[in-house]
Amino acid sequence: MNQINIAALIDQMQQPSFYPHAVTESIELVQTHVSYILLTGDYAYKLKKAVNFGFLDYSTLAKRKHFLEEEISMNRVIAPELYLEVVPITKTGDNFSLGGEGEAVEYALKMRQFPQENLFINLFEAGKLSIEQMEELGKIVAQFHAQAATNDYISSFGTVAKVREAFDENYQQTEQYVGRVQTQSQLAETQAFTDSFFAEREDLFQARIAEHKIKECHGDLHLKNICLWQDKIQLFDRIEFNEPFRFVDVMYDVAFAVMDLDARGRKDFGNAFLNTYLEQTGDWEGLQLLPLYLSRQAYVRAKVTSFLLDDPAIDDKVKQEASQIAADYYKQAWEYTQPTQGKLILMSGLSGSGKSTVAKAIARKTGAIQIRSDAVRKHLAGIALDDKGSDEIYSSEMSQKTYDRLLELGIMLAKAGFTVILDAKYDRISSREPVIAAAKTNQIPLQIINCTAPLEVLSDRLSSRSGDISDATADLLASQQATAEDFTEAEQVYVTTVDTSKKDWEESLNI
């Protein structure tokens, strides 16, 4: 179908008389680089544009029908109440009909329309998205990934050769925009980073395959594809058109959401989502891939925004805005490839002293990775985070395994350039000493945040605690006090003490 016919169809679809059901007085048209979306009130209709970008091919009617059917099939898994049916569009004379008699000339995906103010991007822009919702999103995505399919075929997309295909295609397809919306040096340096990553970290990609981390994921997880539906966070618009964009490492999905929040100036939101996801899944090793995929996702947004510059259906004002957006994304993609200095922050203090509260505040402010011993312990024991642990998981042997794992993760991630908060009691010299020694050996900056509060405050906090993964209770305080060991003179140089019972405790943090 040529552009004139499409224009005529879209014009008719903006008329209330086109639909066999009640519609809003003014039907809204939303365009992306690949779709037309008509918002009619109770229902939304999506048509795919007749485009071929290589990675995506909707150039024929048969392909558009096929991919609409694929889209409804795979999105019903994650949003069954939103995705309804694929409807044929027929034509008699100059008039198009929705589901009429005769041969179909186009197809539309019919969806339940949710209030547009409930789209996460609109909630965000209205200032109505919260840190708590970002934490809940982390749990939702963790659950989605836990249930996502994987098999040998899907896992085959995790090899370096398969993963880098999309990266190489991105660079090839954007060379034409050098000098327009990105610089030659940005392109060269971004590509050099990914080239060296693929060359030097093949072992990491193989490990991810062996650990079954390559799954049928979402593929396009950003604020425009998340909404509130009946007071629940809902993921939708999963990638259907390209297997390599969907059969990916779970960290690929996570990176898309983090990148999107970074781009919108809310790194704290991205941090809340990321740390919650990691705690739920225990997949802290996956962070080694995060810079690669953060860069990739920003670069993809730059690329698809660049495509708008060459779309004759897009007006000049939109193109001007797209130029700036694309340039910002190209810069962001480059920034993710730049080396960063890792750091270790050791929390210390009795149960109830506010270690996790302080650690979370530091993480939100600095973008640090917060690793709680309670989560590590339960992942090692193979029990759900919300389940109460038996005495066995608090044995001396299990505690040693927990602290060993914390140290392993802390050094690995700090060497990769992350600021890592090891959130545990660290109330004994024997638990602190290995961390200090490893930090010195690896030349990693170290800080110890010692949290304190009066005993009655600790007791009150533990007695009133609910909805947290920690199993600590007030009756443990006496034994913890008895075994806690003061900081040595050598340790004192690292220590900042924070009395969390004071309202202004954040001011005493030296971060």
HELIX and SHEET records of a PDB file:
HELIX    1   1 GLN A    3  MET A   13  1                                  11    
HELIX    2   2 PRO A   16  PHE A   18  5                                   3    
HELIX    3   3 LEU A   61  ILE A   78  1                                  18    
HELIX    4   4 GLN A  116  ASN A  118  5                                   3    
HELIX    5   5 PHE A  120  GLU A  125  1                                   6    
HELIX    6   6 ILE A  131  GLN A  147  1                                  17    
HELIX    7   7 ASP A  152  SER A  155  1                                   4    
HELIX    8   8 SER A  156  GLY A  158  5                                   3    
HELIX    9   9 VAL A  160  THR A  174  1                                  15    
HELIX   10  10 GLU A  175  TYR A  177  5                                   3    
HELIX   11  11 GLN A  184  GLU A  200  1                                  17    
HELIX   12  12 GLU A  202  ALA A  210  1                                   9    
HELIX   13  13 LEU A  223  ASN A  225  5                                   3    
HELIX   14  14 GLU A  243  ARG A  246  1                                   4    
HELIX   15  15 VAL A  250  ALA A  263  1                                  14    
HELIX   16  16 LYS A  267  THR A  281  1                                  15    
HELIX   17  17 TRP A  284  LEU A  289  5                                   6    
HELIX   18  18 LEU A  290  PHE A  307  1                                  18    
HELIX   19  19 LEU A  308  ASP A  310  5                                   3    
HELIX   20  20 ASP A  316  GLU A  335  1                                  20    
HELIX   21  21 LYS A  355  THR A  366  1                                  12    
HELIX   22  22 SER A  373  ALA A  381  1                                   9    
HELIX   23  23 ASP A  391  TYR A  394  5                                   4    
HELIX   24  24 SER A  396  LYS A  415  1                                  20    
HELIX   25  25 ILE A  429  THR A  441  1                                  13    
HELIX   26  26 LEU A  455  SER A  464  1                                  10    
HELIX   27  27 ALA A  474  LEU A  476  5                                   3    
HELIX   28  28 LEU A  477  THR A  483  1                                   7    
HELIX   29  29 GLU A  489  GLN A  492  1                                   4    
HELIX   30  30 TRP A  505  SER A  508  5                                   4    
SHEET    1   A 6 GLU A  28  GLN A  31  0                                        
SHEET    2   A 6 SER A  35  LEU A  39 -1                                        
SHEET    3   A 6 TYR A  43  LYS A  48 -1                                        
SHEET    4   A 6 ALA A 104  ARG A 112 -1                                        
SHEET    5   A 6 TYR A  83  THR A  92 -1                                        
SHEET    6   A 6 ASN A  95  LEU A  98 -1                                        
SHEET    1   B 2 ILE A 214  GLU A 216  0                                        
SHEET    2   B 2 PHE A 247  ASP A 249 -1                                        
SHEET    1   C 2 ILE A 226  TRP A 229  0                                        
SHEET    2   C 2 LYS A 232  LEU A 235 -1                                        
SHEET    1   D 5 ILE A 369  ARG A 372  0                                        
SHEET    2   D 5 THR A 419  ASP A 423  1                                        
SHEET    3   D 5 LYS A 343  SER A 348  1                                        
SHEET    4   D 5 LEU A 446  THR A 452  1                                        
SHEET    5   D 5 VAL A 495  ASP A 499  1                                        
END                                                                             
